[in-house]
Amino acid sequence: MFHPERMKKVNVLALDRDIDALVAGLGTLRAIHLTASAKGPEGGLLQGSDRAAELERLHALGLRIERLAAVLHAGLDLEPPDAPEAFAESGEIEAGLDRVEPEVDGVVESQRVLSEEAETLRRRVEEVADFEGTPFSPAAIDGYSFVHFALGSISRERMKKVRAEVGRDVLLLTVRDVGRRQKVLVVAAKEGREALDAVLEKHGFTPEAVTERYPGKPDDVLAGARKRLAEIVKEDRALMQRLQSLGKTEGRLLRRFWRQLHVRRKMVAAYENLGRTQSTVLVSGWVPEAMVERFVGRVLDLTEHRAVIEIRDPKDLAGSEEPPTSLRHSWLTRPFALLVSGYGYPKYHEVEPTILMAISFLAMFGVMFGDVGQGAVLLAAGLLIRWRMTKPVYKDFTMLIVLCGASAVIFGFVYGSFFGKIGLIPALWGEPMDKVPELLLLSLAVGVAVISLGVVLNILNKFRVRDWAAAVFDRFGVVGIAFYWGALGLGARYMLSGQINMTLAMALLLGPLVLLFLKEPVQFVLTRGGIEDGERTSDMEHADVAAEHTGGFGGFLLAVVEGGVEVLEALLMYMANTASFVRVGAYAVVHAGLCLVIFSLMDAVSHSAGGLLWSALLLVGGNAIVIAMEGLVVTVQTLRLEYYEFFGKFFVGEGQAYRPFDLSPEG
């Protein structure tokens, strides 16, 4: 319950010809956490498996699949197929892509050509549309000897003035309206051009150049362009339908290739962990103890008994390799495993704190958020969201909401609170506002229990790894908890009797603090000037430098200062951590106070016009705000107490998660 699943180190020496079948079989077994095989079982160096070129090839194939899928609008996913499918090697994938790509690229190229042609025709229509219905051809607009043309825009207000000034000798043709301006074509004799241009400029005429030249009459040019545009639309629609058809027929193939490319990448990554000789391959990793027998049988079947299997216990490795941590939890505790992983992953030899966190988390949440009605809302909301979720991690998160709601309901009965109203249900203990001193004392008691448990677990962790000095002399070791309990005992005796026995106080307080202070200086002396035996080097120059920096009288003074700092940190940390738990009772009182405010506002508006409606809105809205805001705040505060005041005592969180080699697409 409090220890990760027991692991065994396995080394499998197999023939090179069996390695593909072995890796594929182990990937379906999902039992071994692969580790790099830099050395063989006897310490002999092995050649690594360099698969960089193959990985690069697989990456290139993946890019090709992604490009085709994007063009065909074929979604790529790693969902398992409805029926078993044949495994595709990278050569088959490449051949399949070589077949599909030319057809898809041909359609895409045709679309590109049509798009460019359509753009050209649209420019032609836009240019010639200004001359629609006129006998003037854009191609010959400047070719008349005695006629001058000007194309441009002018404001509507100025148009009348221009007509009045130029008279009947100038033809002004309105082409179309453009906002508050009009696009016009001006036709006049060339001999009066300069006077005409002066009039137009005076009234804000903006000339436009005719940049394209198209032979033929405007109406004929426009009719031809529009006809071709309509044909392009039909052709493009046919090409789109062709792509959709290809998406349906080839999309399944692309998804199959994508899944199996994902599997192949995993296999190649696994090969990089293997060590090789000329004709053999070494597979190393960790297997849960409960699966070792099944693992061995599978390996022998896959290699037809052409394999040597070595199984070792972690304690036989003398700490040379840290086993991965495999955590097995029920649906009730998995949500709290997520919270634990948010802090870190336990090492193999550490106490696994998920169960302890689940109990303490729910207890503190319930104390701070105790209300039958509001807790029932959380519980129901969690169940509803959980019913809609499909991914396991989301289901675990919603189960956390459900459990927190259930805890709030239980403590709601303790307080006699129903949607903030006291008295509707009998209280098993009492209202928080009437029990402030008791709540604060209870909070301190919870803090003492949680902190003490954290220190005890730290001592157990240190004993497990045979770190005797840290287990005894650390501020979170035997010396630290002796001081903490001694200080608590003296404080309790003083509160009850008003007296303190100085001799007892010296023994309970100064004794542990002196031992804690002496830890660094004694360790300095025992390690011969601060240089551990294991850290000494045969290089005398390096040894002299190390002694200069950490040895001698200066090093001893530094150790004394560190001892003093250690004592000060222990004093402050135990005091601050214990005081932090006062927030448990304080937030319970705050929660009750917020609910009291809601009902005070309801009383204030109940006698006004529409008082019943306003009271109902305040009841519903106020409780919704309390549930959302206070629920979030209480969760954050509870998580803070767990991480800093509890986990900080014993939980390093630097472990490696057990991740079995899994070739399934979703693995």
C-alpha positions as CSV (number, residue, x, y, z in Angstrom):
1,M,0.0,0.0,0.0
2,F,2.8,2.4,0.9
3,H,5.5,0.9,-1.3
4,P,5.7,0.9,-5.1
5,E,5.3,-2.4,-7.0
6,R,8.4,-4.5,-6.5
7,M,10.6,-4.7,-9.6
8,K,13.3,-7.0,-11.0
9,K,16.1,-6.1,-13.3
10,V,16.2,-8.4,-16.3
11,N,18.9,-8.8,-19.0
12,V,18.1,-10.8,-22.1
13,L,20.9,-11.9,-24.4
14,A,19.5,-13.0,-27.7
15,L,20.7,-13.7,-31.2
16,D,20.7,-10.8,-33.7
17,R,18.5,-12.7,-36.1
18,D,15.7,-13.0,-33.4
19,I,15.8,-9.3,-32.3
20,D,13.0,-8.0,-34.5
21,A,10.5,-10.7,-33.4
22,L,11.7,-10.2,-29.8
23,V,11.2,-6.5,-29.8
24,A,7.8,-6.7,-31.5
25,G,6.7,-9.4,-29.0
26,L,7.8,-7.4,-25.9
27,G,5.9,-4.4,-27.3
28,T,2.7,-6.4,-27.2
29,L,3.4,-7.9,-23.8
30,R,3.8,-4.4,-22.2
31,A,5.9,-5.5,-19.3
32,I,9.5,-4.3,-19.6
33,H,10.7,-0.8,-18.9
34,L,13.7,-0.6,-21.2
35,T,17.0,0.9,-20.1
36,A,20.2,1.5,-22.1
37,S,22.4,-1.5,-22.4
38,A,25.8,0.2,-22.3
39,K,27.4,-2.8,-20.7
40,G,26.8,-6.5,-20.7
41,P,26.1,-8.6,-17.6
42,E,29.8,-9.1,-16.9
43,G,30.7,-5.5,-17.5
44,G,32.0,-6.0,-21.0
45,L,31.4,-3.0,-23.3
46,L,28.7,-3.4,-26.0
47,Q,28.3,-1.5,-29.2
48,G,25.3,0.8,-29.2
49,S,22.6,0.6,-31.9
50,D,22.7,3.8,-34.0
51,R,19.4,4.1,-35.8
52,A,19.6,7.9,-36.6
53,A,19.4,7.3,-40.3
54,E,16.2,5.1,-40.0
55,L,14.6,7.6,-37.6
56,E,15.3,10.4,-40.1
57,R,13.7,8.3,-42.9
58,L,10.6,7.6,-40.7
59,H,10.4,11.3,-39.9
60,A,10.4,12.1,-43.6
61,L,7.7,9.5,-44.2
62,G,5.6,11.1,-41.4
63,L,5.9,14.5,-43.1
64,R,4.7,13.1,-46.4
65,I,1.7,11.4,-44.7
66,E,0.8,14.6,-42.9
67,R,0.9,16.6,-46.1
68,L,-1.3,14.2,-48.0
69,A,-3.7,14.0,-45.1
70,A,-4.0,17.8,-45.0
71,V,-4.7,18.0,-48.7
72,L,-7.3,15.2,-48.6
73,H,-8.8,16.5,-45.3
74,A,-8.2,13.0,-43.9
75,G,-7.9,13.2,-40.1
76,L,-4.9,11.3,-38.6
77,D,-5.4,9.5,-35.3
78,L,-3.9,6.7,-33.3
79,E,-7.2,5.0,-32.5
80,P,-7.0,1.2,-32.8
81,P,-8.6,-0.2,-36.0
82,D,-11.9,-2.0,-35.9
83,A,-10.2,-5.2,-37.3
84,P,-6.7,-6.5,-37.1
85,E,-4.5,-5.1,-39.9
86,A,-1.3,-6.3,-41.4
87,F,1.9,-4.6,-40.2
88,A,3.5,-2.3,-42.8
89,E,7.2,-2.0,-43.0
90,S,8.7,1.4,-43.9
91,G,9.3,0.1,-47.5
92,E,5.6,-0.7,-47.9
93,I,4.7,2.7,-46.5
94,E,7.0,4.5,-48.9
95,A,5.7,2.5,-51.9
96,G,2.1,3.3,-50.9
97,L,2.9,7.0,-50.7
98,D,4.7,6.9,-54.0
99,R,1.5,5.6,-55.6
100,V,-0.9,8.1,-53.9
101,E,1.2,11.2,-54.2
102,P,1.4,11.6,-58.0
103,E,-2.4,11.4,-58.3
104,V,-3.0,13.8,-55.4
105,D,-0.3,16.2,-56.6
106,G,-1.8,16.1,-60.2
107,V,-5.2,17.2,-58.9
108,V,-3.5,19.9,-56.7
109,E,-1.5,21.2,-59.7
110,S,-4.6,21.3,-61.8
111,Q,-6.3,23.4,-59.1
112,R,-3.4,25.7,-59.0
113,V,-3.4,26.3,-62.8
114,L,-7.2,26.9,-62.7
115,S,-6.8,29.3,-59.8
116,E,-4.2,31.3,-61.7
117,E,-6.3,31.4,-64.8
118,A,-9.4,32.5,-62.8
119,E,-7.4,35.3,-61.2
120,T,-6.3,36.5,-64.6
121,L,-9.8,36.5,-65.9
122,R,-11.1,38.3,-62.8
123,R,-8.6,41.1,-63.5
124,R,-9.7,41.2,-67.1
125,V,-13.4,41.5,-66.1
126,E,-12.6,44.2,-63.5
127,E,-10.7,46.2,-66.1
128,V,-13.1,45.8,-69.0
129,A,-16.2,46.2,-66.9
130,D,-15.7,50.0,-67.0
131,F,-16.3,49.9,-70.7
132,E,-19.3,47.5,-70.7
133,G,-22.1,48.8,-73.0
134,T,-19.8,51.2,-74.8
135,P,-18.3,50.8,-78.3
136,F,-14.8,51.8,-77.0
137,S,-12.3,49.0,-76.8
138,P,-9.7,49.2,-74.0
139,A,-7.1,48.0,-76.4
140,A,-7.6,51.1,-78.6
141,I,-8.6,53.7,-76.1
142,D,-5.5,55.8,-76.9
143,G,-5.4,55.1,-80.6
144,Y,-8.0,57.7,-81.7
145,S,-6.5,60.7,-83.5
146,F,-9.2,63.3,-82.6
147,V,-10.8,61.8,-79.5
148,H,-9.5,62.0,-75.9
149,F,-10.6,59.5,-73.2
150,A,-10.2,59.8,-69.4
151,L,-11.2,57.2,-66.9
152,G,-11.4,58.0,-63.2
153,S,-13.7,58.9,-60.2
154,I,-15.2,62.0,-58.8
155,S,-17.5,62.9,-56.0
156,R,-21.3,63.0,-56.8
157,E,-21.6,66.6,-55.5
158,R,-18.9,67.8,-58.0
159,M,-20.3,65.9,-60.9
160,K,-23.1,68.4,-61.6
161,K,-20.6,71.3,-61.5
162,V,-18.3,69.5,-64.0
163,R,-21.2,68.9,-66.4
164,A,-22.1,72.6,-66.2
165,E,-18.5,73.8,-66.8
166,V,-17.6,71.5,-69.7
167,G,-20.9,71.9,-71.5
168,R,-22.2,69.7,-74.3
169,D,-18.9,69.3,-76.1
170,V,-17.8,66.7,-73.5
171,L,-19.4,63.3,-72.9
172,L,-19.5,62.2,-69.3
173,L,-20.5,58.5,-68.9
174,T,-21.2,57.2,-65.4
175,V,-19.7,53.7,-65.2
176,R,-20.8,52.8,-61.6
177,D,-21.0,54.2,-58.1
178,V,-18.1,53.6,-55.8
179,G,-19.2,54.7,-52.3
180,R,-19.7,58.4,-52.3
181,R,-17.9,58.8,-55.6
182,Q,-18.8,57.9,-59.2
183,K,-16.6,56.2,-61.7
184,V,-16.9,58.0,-65.0
185,L,-15.5,57.8,-68.5
186,V,-14.9,61.2,-70.1
187,V,-14.9,61.5,-73.9
188,A,-13.9,64.8,-75.6
189,A,-12.1,66.3,-78.6
190,K,-8.3,66.2,-78.2
191,E,-7.9,69.9,-79.1
192,G,-9.6,70.9,-75.8
193,R,-7.8,68.4,-73.7
194,E,-5.8,70.7,-71.6
195,A,-8.8,72.8,-70.6
196,L,-10.8,69.7,-69.8
197,D,-8.0,68.3,-67.6
198,A,-7.8,71.6,-65.7
199,V,-11.6,71.5,-65.0
200,L,-11.5,67.9,-63.9
201,E,-8.4,68.5,-61.6
202,K,-10.1,71.5,-60.0
203,H,-13.1,69.4,-59.0
204,G,-11.1,66.5,-57.5
205,F,-11.2,64.1,-60.5
206,T,-8.9,61.1,-59.8
207,P,-7.7,59.6,-63.0
208,E,-7.1,55.8,-63.4
209,A,-4.8,54.2,-65.8
210,V,-5.9,51.4,-68.1
211,T,-3.1,48.8,-67.3
212,E,-4.4,45.9,-69.4
213,R,-5.1,45.8,-73.1
214,Y,-7.7,43.3,-74.4
215,P,-8.6,43.1,-78.1
216,G,-12.2,43.2,-79.1
217,K,-15.3,44.9,-78.0
218,P,-15.8,45.2,-74.3
219,D,-19.1,43.2,-74.3
220,D,-17.4,40.4,-76.2
221,V,-14.4,40.3,-74.0
222,L,-16.6,40.2,-70.8
223,A,-18.8,37.5,-72.2
224,G,-15.8,35.3,-73.0
225,A,-14.2,35.9,-69.6
226,R,-17.4,35.2,-67.7
227,K,-18.1,32.1,-69.7
228,R,-14.6,30.7,-69.0
229,L,-14.9,31.6,-65.3
230,A,-18.1,29.6,-65.1
231,E,-16.3,26.7,-66.7
232,I,-13.4,27.0,-64.2
233,V,-15.9,26.8,-61.3
234,K,-17.3,23.6,-62.7
235,E,-13.8,22.1,-63.3
236,D,-12.6,23.2,-59.9
237,R,-15.7,21.6,-58.3
238,A,-14.9,18.3,-60.2
239,L,-11.4,18.4,-58.8
240,M,-12.6,19.0,-55.3
241,Q,-14.9,16.0,-55.7
242,R,-12.0,14.0,-56.9
243,L,-10.0,15.0,-53.8
244,Q,-12.9,14.1,-51.6
245,S,-13.1,10.7,-53.2
246,L,-9.4,10.2,-52.8
247,G,-9.8,11.2,-49.1
248,K,-12.3,8.5,-48.6
249,T,-10.5,5.8,-50.4
250,E,-6.9,6.7,-49.4
251,G,-7.7,8.2,-46.0
252,R,-7.9,4.8,-44.4
253,L,-4.6,3.8,-45.9
254,L,-3.0,7.0,-44.6
255,R,-4.4,6.4,-41.1
256,R,-3.1,2.8,-41.2
257,F,0.4,4.0,-42.3
258,W,0.3,6.8,-39.6
259,R,-0.5,4.3,-36.8
260,Q,2.1,1.8,-38.0
261,L,4.7,4.5,-38.5
262,H,4.1,5.5,-34.9
263,V,4.7,1.9,-33.9
264,R,7.8,1.7,-36.1
265,R,9.3,4.8,-34.4
266,K,8.8,3.1,-31.1
267,M,10.6,0.0,-32.3
268,V,13.5,2.1,-33.6
269,A,13.7,4.0,-30.4
270,A,13.8,0.7,-28.5
271,Y,16.6,-0.5,-30.7
272,E,18.7,2.5,-29.6
273,N,18.6,1.1,-26.1
274,L,20.0,-2.2,-27.1
275,G,23.6,-3.2,-26.9
276,R,25.2,-5.3,-29.6
277,T,28.1,-7.7,-30.3
278,Q,28.8,-9.1,-33.7
279,S,26.0,-11.7,-33.5
280,T,24.1,-11.0,-30.2
281,V,21.9,-8.3,-28.8
282,L,21.4,-7.4,-25.1
283,V,18.0,-6.2,-24.0
284,S,17.9,-4.7,-20.5
285,G,15.1,-3.3,-18.4
286,W,12.9,-3.5,-15.4
287,V,9.9,-5.9,-15.0
288,P,7.3,-6.0,-12.2
289,E,7.9,-9.0,-10.0
290,A,4.4,-10.3,-10.6
291,M,5.1,-10.4,-14.4
292,V,8.6,-11.9,-14.4
293,E,7.4,-15.5,-15.0
294,R,5.2,-14.4,-17.8
295,F,8.0,-12.3,-19.3
296,V,10.5,-15.1,-19.2
297,G,8.0,-17.5,-20.9
298,R,7.3,-14.9,-23.6
299,V,11.0,-14.3,-24.3
300,L,11.7,-18.0,-24.7
301,D,8.7,-18.5,-27.0
302,L,9.8,-15.5,-29.2
303,T,13.4,-16.7,-29.5
304,E,12.6,-20.4,-29.6
305,H,14.7,-20.8,-26.4
306,R,17.7,-19.1,-28.1
307,A,18.2,-16.6,-25.2
308,V,20.0,-16.2,-21.9
309,I,17.9,-14.4,-19.3
310,E,19.4,-12.9,-16.1
311,I,17.1,-11.7,-13.3
312,R,18.4,-9.6,-10.4
313,D,16.9,-7.9,-7.4
314,P,17.4,-4.2,-6.9
315,K,19.3,-4.7,-3.7
316,D,21.9,-6.8,-5.5
317,L,22.8,-3.8,-7.7
318,A,24.2,-1.9,-4.8
319,G,22.5,1.3,-5.8
320,S,24.1,1.5,-9.2
321,E,20.7,1.9,-10.9
322,E,17.5,3.2,-9.5
323,P,14.4,1.1,-10.4
324,P,11.5,2.8,-12.0
325,T,8.4,3.3,-9.8
326,S,5.2,1.5,-10.7
327,L,2.1,2.7,-8.8
328,R,-1.1,0.7,-8.8
329,H,-4.2,2.5,-7.6
330,S,-7.9,1.9,-7.5
331,W,-10.4,4.3,-9.0
332,L,-10.8,5.9,-5.6
333,T,-7.1,6.8,-5.1
334,R,-6.1,7.5,-8.7
335,P,-7.2,11.2,-8.5
336,F,-4.8,11.7,-5.6
337,A,-2.0,10.0,-7.5
338,L,-2.4,12.8,-10.1
339,L,-1.9,15.3,-7.3
340,V,1.2,13.4,-6.0
341,S,2.7,13.4,-9.5
342,G,2.2,17.2,-9.6
343,Y,4.8,17.4,-6.9
344,G,7.0,14.7,-8.1
345,Y,7.3,10.9,-8.6
346,P,8.3,8.8,-5.6
347,K,11.6,7.0,-5.8
348,Y,11.5,3.2,-5.7
349,H,12.7,3.1,-2.0
350,E,10.6,6.0,-0.8
351,V,7.3,5.7,1.0
352,E,4.4,6.1,-1.5
353,P,2.2,8.8,0.0
354,T,-1.0,8.6,-2.2
355,I,-3.2,6.9,0.4
356,L,-2.0,9.2,3.2
357,M,-2.6,12.3,1.0
358,A,-6.1,11.1,0.1
359,I,-7.1,10.8,3.7
360,S,-5.6,14.1,4.9
361,F,-6.7,16.0,1.8
362,L,-10.3,15.0,2.1
363,A,-10.3,15.6,5.9
364,M,-8.9,19.2,5.5
365,F,-11.1,20.0,2.6
366,G,-14.2,18.9,4.5
367,V,-13.3,20.9,7.6
368,M,-12.8,24.1,5.5
369,F,-15.8,23.6,3.2
370,G,-18.3,21.7,5.3
371,D,-21.9,22.2,4.0
372,V,-24.4,19.5,3.1
373,G,-26.1,21.4,0.2
374,Q,-23.0,22.9,-1.3
375,G,-21.1,19.6,-1.0
376,A,-24.0,17.8,-2.7
377,V,-23.8,20.3,-5.6
378,L,-20.0,19.5,-6.0
379,L,-20.7,15.8,-5.8
380,A,-23.5,16.0,-8.4
381,A,-21.5,18.2,-10.7
382,G,-18.5,15.8,-10.5
383,L,-20.7,12.8,-11.3
384,L,-22.3,14.6,-14.3
385,I,-19.0,15.8,-15.8
386,R,-17.5,12.3,-15.1
387,W,-20.4,10.7,-17.1
388,R,-19.6,13.0,-20.1
389,M,-15.8,12.4,-20.0
390,T,-14.1,9.6,-21.9
391,K,-10.4,10.0,-21.2
392,P,-9.3,8.3,-18.0
393,V,-7.3,11.3,-16.7
394,Y,-10.4,13.5,-17.0
395,K,-12.5,10.8,-15.2
396,D,-9.9,10.8,-12.4
397,F,-10.1,14.5,-12.1
398,T,-13.9,14.5,-11.9
399,M,-13.7,11.8,-9.2
400,L,-11.6,14.2,-7.1
401,I,-14.5,16.7,-7.3
402,V,-17.0,13.9,-6.3
403,L,-14.9,12.8,-3.3
404,C,-14.4,16.4,-2.2
405,G,-18.1,17.0,-2.4
406,A,-18.8,13.9,-0.4
407,S,-16.3,15.1,2.3
408,A,-18.0,18.5,2.4
409,V,-21.4,16.7,2.9
410,I,-20.1,14.7,5.8
411,F,-18.6,17.8,7.6
412,G,-21.8,19.7,6.7
413,F,-23.7,17.3,9.0
414,V,-21.0,17.9,11.6
415,Y,-21.7,21.7,11.4
416,G,-25.4,21.4,10.7
417,S,-25.1,23.6,7.6
418,F,-27.3,23.3,4.5
419,F,-26.6,25.8,1.8
420,G,-25.2,28.1,4.5
421,K,-28.3,27.9,6.7
422,I,-27.7,26.8,10.2
423,G,-30.5,25.0,12.0
424,L,-32.3,23.3,9.1
425,I,-30.5,20.0,10.0
426,P,-29.2,19.0,13.5
427,A,-25.5,19.6,14.0
428,L,-23.4,16.7,15.2
429,W,-20.9,19.0,16.8
430,G,-21.7,22.7,16.3
431,E,-21.6,25.8,14.1
432,P,-18.1,27.0,13.1
433,M,-18.9,30.6,14.2
434,D,-19.7,29.3,17.7
435,K,-16.6,27.0,17.8
436,V,-13.8,29.3,16.8
437,P,-11.4,28.4,19.6
438,E,-12.1,24.7,19.3
439,L,-11.6,24.8,15.5
440,L,-8.3,26.6,15.8
441,L,-7.0,24.1,18.4
442,L,-8.3,21.2,16.2
443,S,-6.4,22.7,13.2
444,L,-3.2,22.9,15.2
445,A,-3.7,19.3,16.3
446,V,-4.1,18.3,12.7
447,G,-1.0,20.2,11.8
448,V,1.0,18.5,14.6
449,A,-0.2,15.1,13.4
450,V,0.6,15.7,9.7
451,I,4.0,17.2,10.4
452,S,4.9,14.4,12.8
453,L,3.8,11.8,10.2
454,G,5.9,13.5,7.6
455,V,9.0,13.4,9.8
456,V,8.4,9.8,10.8
457,L,8.1,8.9,7.1
458,N,11.4,10.7,6.4
459,I,13.1,8.7,9.1
460,L,11.8,5.4,7.5
461,N,13.0,6.5,4.1
462,K,16.5,7.2,5.4
463,F,16.6,3.9,7.2
464,R,15.6,2.1,4.0
465,V,18.5,3.6,2.0
466,R,20.8,3.1,5.0
467,D,21.5,6.8,5.5
468,W,21.8,6.4,9.3
469,A,23.3,9.8,10.0
470,A,20.4,11.7,8.2
471,A,17.8,9.4,9.8
472,V,19.1,10.4,13.3
473,F,20.6,13.9,13.0
474,D,18.6,15.6,10.3
475,R,16.2,18.3,11.3
476,F,13.5,16.0,10.0
477,G,15.1,13.0,11.7
478,V,15.0,11.5,15.2
479,V,16.7,14.6,16.7
480,G,14.3,17.0,14.9
481,I,11.1,15.2,16.0
482,A,12.5,14.8,19.5
483,F,12.8,18.6,19.7
484,Y,9.4,19.1,18.1
485,W,7.6,16.7,20.5
486,G,9.5,18.0,23.5
487,A,8.5,21.6,22.6
488,L,4.9,20.6,22.2
489,G,4.9,18.6,25.5
490,L,6.3,21.6,27.4
491,G,3.8,23.9,25.8
492,A,0.9,21.7,26.7
493,R,2.2,21.4,30.3
494,Y,2.5,25.1,30.6
495,M,-1.0,25.7,29.3
496,L,-2.4,23.2,31.8
497,S,-0.4,23.9,34.9
498,G,1.3,27.3,34.2
499,Q,4.7,25.9,35.2
500,I,7.8,24.7,33.4
501,N,10.5,22.4,34.8
502,M,13.7,24.1,33.6
503,T,15.7,20.9,33.9
504,L,13.2,19.0,31.8
505,A,13.1,21.9,29.3
506,M,16.9,21.9,28.9
507,A,16.8,18.2,28.3
508,L,13.9,18.2,25.8
509,L,14.9,21.3,23.9
510,L,18.6,22.0,24.2
511,G,19.6,18.4,24.0
512,P,18.2,17.8,20.4
513,L,19.2,21.3,19.3
514,V,22.8,20.7,20.4
515,L,23.0,17.4,18.6
516,L,21.5,19.2,15.5
517,F,24.1,22.0,15.8
518,L,27.0,19.5,16.1
519,K,26.0,17.5,13.1
520,E,27.9,19.7,10.6
521,P,31.1,20.2,12.6
522,V,31.3,16.5,13.6
523,Q,30.7,15.4,10.0
524,F,33.5,17.8,8.9
525,V,36.0,16.3,11.4
526,L,35.0,12.7,10.5
527,T,35.5,13.3,6.8
528,R,39.0,14.6,7.4
529,G,38.6,18.3,6.7
530,G,35.5,18.1,4.6
531,I,36.8,15.8,1.8
532,E,34.9,12.5,1.7
533,D,37.0,9.4,1.1
534,G,35.0,8.6,-2.0
535,E,35.7,12.0,-3.4
536,R,39.5,12.0,-3.0
537,T,41.5,12.0,-6.2
538,S,44.9,10.5,-6.9
539,D,45.8,13.8,-8.5
540,M,47.7,15.6,-5.6
541,E,47.1,19.0,-7.2
542,H,43.4,18.5,-7.2
543,A,43.5,17.3,-3.6
544,D,45.4,20.4,-2.5
545,V,42.9,22.7,-4.1
546,A,40.0,20.8,-2.5
547,A,41.7,21.0,0.9
548,E,42.3,24.7,0.4
549,H,38.6,25.4,-0.2
550,T,36.9,23.0,2.3
551,G,39.6,21.9,4.8
552,G,41.5,23.5,7.6
553,F,40.3,25.9,10.3
554,G,38.3,28.0,7.8
555,G,36.4,24.9,6.7
556,F,35.6,24.0,10.3
557,L,34.3,27.6,11.0
558,L,32.1,27.2,8.0
559,A,30.7,23.9,9.3
560,V,30.0,25.6,12.7
561,V,28.1,28.4,10.9
562,E,26.1,25.8,8.9
563,G,25.3,24.1,12.2
564,G,23.9,27.3,13.6
565,V,21.9,27.9,10.5
566,E,20.5,24.4,10.6
567,V,19.3,25.0,14.2
568,L,17.7,28.3,13.2
569,E,16.0,26.7,10.2
570,A,14.6,23.9,12.3
571,L,13.1,26.3,14.9
572,L,11.5,28.6,12.2
573,M,10.3,25.7,10.1
574,Y,8.6,23.7,12.8
575,M,7.0,26.9,14.1
576,A,5.9,28.2,10.7
577,N,4.7,24.8,9.5
578,T,2.6,24.2,12.6
579,A,1.1,27.8,12.5
580,S,0.2,27.2,8.8
581,F,-2.5,24.7,9.8
582,V,-4.4,27.4,11.6
583,R,-5.8,28.3,8.1
584,V,-7.8,25.0,8.2
585,G,-10.0,26.4,11.1
586,A,-9.8,29.9,9.8
587,Y,-11.2,29.0,6.4
588,A,-14.0,27.0,8.0
589,V,-15.0,30.2,9.9
590,V,-14.6,32.3,6.7
591,H,-16.8,29.9,4.8
592,A,-19.5,30.1,7.5
593,G,-19.1,33.9,7.5
594,L,-19.7,34.2,3.7
595,C,-22.8,32.1,4.0
596,L,-24.0,34.4,6.9
597,V,-23.5,37.4,4.6
598,I,-25.8,35.8,2.0
599,F,-28.6,35.4,4.5
600,S,-28.1,38.8,6.0
601,L,-28.5,40.3,2.5
602,M,-31.6,38.2,2.0
603,D,-33.2,39.6,5.2
604,A,-32.3,43.1,4.0
605,V,-34.2,42.8,0.7
606,S,-37.0,40.5,1.8
607,H,-39.3,43.4,2.7
608,S,-38.7,45.5,-0.4
609,A,-40.7,45.3,-3.7
610,G,-40.0,41.9,-5.3
611,G,-38.3,40.8,-2.1
612,L,-39.1,37.1,-2.6
613,L,-37.5,37.2,-6.1
614,W,-34.4,39.1,-4.9
615,S,-34.0,36.7,-2.0
616,A,-34.1,33.7,-4.2
617,L,-31.6,35.3,-6.6
618,L,-29.3,36.0,-3.7
619,L,-29.6,32.5,-2.3
620,V,-28.8,30.8,-5.6
621,G,-26.2,33.4,-6.8
622,G,-24.5,33.7,-3.5
623,N,-24.2,29.9,-3.0
624,A,-22.9,29.6,-6.6
625,I,-20.2,32.2,-5.9
626,V,-19.3,30.5,-2.6
627,I,-19.1,27.1,-4.2
628,A,-16.9,28.3,-7.1
629,M,-14.7,30.8,-5.3
630,E,-14.4,29.2,-1.9
631,G,-14.1,25.7,-3.4
632,L,-11.2,26.8,-5.5
633,V,-9.5,28.7,-2.7
634,V,-9.9,25.7,-0.2
635,T,-8.5,23.3,-2.8
636,V,-5.4,25.5,-3.4
637,Q,-4.9,25.9,0.4
638,T,-5.3,22.2,1.0
639,L,-2.9,21.4,-1.8
640,R,-0.4,23.9,-0.4
641,L,-0.5,22.3,3.1
642,E,0.0,18.9,1.5
643,Y,2.9,19.9,-0.7
644,Y,4.9,22.2,1.7
645,E,4.0,21.1,5.2
646,F,3.7,17.4,4.6
647,F,5.6,16.3,1.4
648,G,8.4,18.7,2.2
649,K,9.4,16.6,5.2
650,F,10.0,13.3,3.5
651,F,9.1,13.3,-0.2
652,V,12.0,14.0,-2.7
653,G,9.9,13.3,-5.8
654,E,12.8,12.6,-8.1
655,G,11.7,9.1,-9.0
656,Q,11.3,7.7,-12.5
657,A,7.9,6.5,-13.6
658,Y,7.6,2.9,-14.8
659,R,6.7,3.1,-18.5
660,P,6.5,-0.4,-20.1
661,F,7.5,-0.7,-23.7
662,D,4.2,-0.6,-25.6
663,L,3.8,-0.9,-29.3
664,S,0.1,-0.3,-29.4
665,P,-0.7,3.0,-31.3
666,E,-2.4,4.5,-28.2
667,G,0.3,3.4,-25.8
